[in-house]
Amino acid sequence: MSDVSVRIEHEISQDSRLAITAPLGEFSAARGFDFRPNPICLSLREGDRIVGGLIGHTNWDWLHIEVLSVAAHLRSRGYGRQLMEKAEGIACAHGCVGAWVDTYTFQSPAFYERLGYRIFATLPNYPGAEQRIFLMKML
């Protein structure tokens, strides 16, 4: 029998991440669910300077918005909506049926609700007295 142990890794290299996730990927693939995310990266630019954007991916017929950011001086001008609508359009072109995102009570849940997203889960006391909010929308 081999020497198996649990170790704390203080840094996560790309190679370590791939090695750790490989067994899960193999397990899912054997059941017909290959994890092959298609990245989406939209930048919001002011001249040549990036002042926000959207990072996400599509996989298994869903869009996951990982990050949406707009510089403070550009908020409330429709740029966040434009980024979301562009990502949703890309997702639809890839055959996605829905989109999901998470945010916090101290950030922007009302923004996503105005775009047609609805809350499907919350995580209380994260952080502190705030909540992490998970929202989804059928496309």
C-alpha positions in Angstrom: 0.0 0.0 0.0 1.3 3.5 -0.9 2.0 6.2 1.7 -1.1 8.4 1.6 -1.2 11.6 3.6 -3.1 14.9 3.9 -0.9 18.0 3.5 -1.5 21.7 3.8 -0.4 23.4 0.6 0.5 27.0 1.1 0.4 27.8 -2.6 -1.9 26.5 -5.3 0.0 26.2 -8.6 -1.9 25.6 -11.8 -0.4 22.1 -11.9 -1.6 21.4 -8.3 -5.1 22.7 -9.1 -5.2 20.4 -12.2 -4.0 17.4 -10.2 -6.5 18.0 -7.4 -9.5 18.5 -9.8 -8.6 15.7 -12.2 -10.3 12.9 -10.2 -13.5 14.9 -10.0 -13.3 15.6 -13.7 -12.8 12.0 -14.5 -15.8 11.0 -12.3 -18.1 13.5 -13.9 -16.9 12.7 -17.4 -17.6 9.0 -16.9 -21.2 10.0 -16.3 -21.4 12.2 -19.4 -20.6 15.5 -17.8 -17.3 16.8 -19.1 -16.3 20.1 -17.4 -15.2 22.2 -20.3 -15.9 25.8 -19.4 -15.8 28.4 -22.2 -14.4 31.6 -20.7 -16.0 34.9 -21.3 -14.0 38.1 -20.6 -15.5 41.5 -21.4 -13.5 44.6 -20.6 -14.9 48.0 -20.0 -12.4 50.6 -21.3 -12.0 54.3 -20.9 -9.5 55.0 -23.7 -6.9 52.3 -23.4 -7.4 51.9 -19.6 -9.5 49.0 -18.3 -12.1 50.4 -15.8 -14.2 47.4 -15.2 -15.6 44.4 -17.0 -17.1 40.9 -16.7 -15.4 37.6 -16.2 -17.4 34.4 -16.5 -17.8 31.1 -18.4 -20.4 28.9 -20.0 -20.6 25.2 -19.3 -23.4 22.6 -19.1 -25.9 25.0 -20.8 -25.5 27.8 -18.2 -23.6 31.1 -17.9 -21.8 31.7 -14.6 -20.9 35.4 -14.0 -17.9 35.3 -11.7 -17.0 39.0 -11.6 -18.8 42.1 -12.7 -17.1 45.4 -12.0 -17.6 49.0 -13.0 -15.4 51.9 -11.8 -17.2 54.2 -9.3 -17.2 57.2 -11.6 -19.0 55.2 -14.4 -21.7 53.5 -12.3 -25.4 54.2 -12.9 -24.7 54.9 -16.6 -25.8 51.6 -18.0 -22.4 50.0 -18.4 -23.1 47.1 -16.0 -26.3 46.4 -17.9 -24.4 46.4 -21.2 -21.8 44.0 -19.9 -24.5 41.6 -18.5 -26.5 41.8 -21.7 -23.4 41.1 -23.9 -22.5 38.1 -21.7 -26.1 36.8 -21.9 -26.1 37.2 -25.7 -22.8 35.2 -25.9 -24.3 32.5 -23.6 -27.5 32.3 -25.8 -25.3 31.9 -28.9 -23.6 29.0 -27.0 -27.0 27.4 -26.4 -27.3 28.3 -22.7 -30.6 28.1 -21.0 -29.8 30.2 -17.9 -27.4 32.4 -16.1 -26.4 32.6 -12.4 -24.3 35.0 -10.3 -23.6 35.6 -6.7 -23.3 38.9 -4.8 -23.6 40.2 -1.3 -26.2 42.3 0.5 -23.6 45.1 0.7 -23.0 45.0 -3.0 -25.7 44.9 -5.7 -28.5 42.4 -5.5 -31.1 44.9 -6.6 -29.1 45.6 -9.8 -29.4 41.9 -10.8 -33.1 41.8 -9.8 -33.7 44.7 -12.1 -32.2 42.6 -14.9 -34.6 39.8 -14.3 -32.5 37.7 -11.9 -34.2 36.1 -9.0 -32.8 34.9 -5.7 -32.5 31.1 -5.4 -30.3 30.8 -2.3 -28.7 32.9 0.5 -25.8 32.2 2.8 -26.3 34.0 6.1 -23.6 35.6 8.2 -21.2 35.9 5.2 -19.5 38.1 6.0 -20.6 39.1 9.5 -24.2 40.2 9.5 -24.3 40.4 5.7 -25.5 37.6 3.3 -24.1 36.1 0.2 -26.9 36.0 -2.4 -27.2 33.6 -5.3 -29.4 34.7 -8.2 -30.4 33.1 -11.5 -32.3 33.9 -14.7 -33.6 31.8 -17.5 -32.4 33.1 -20.8 
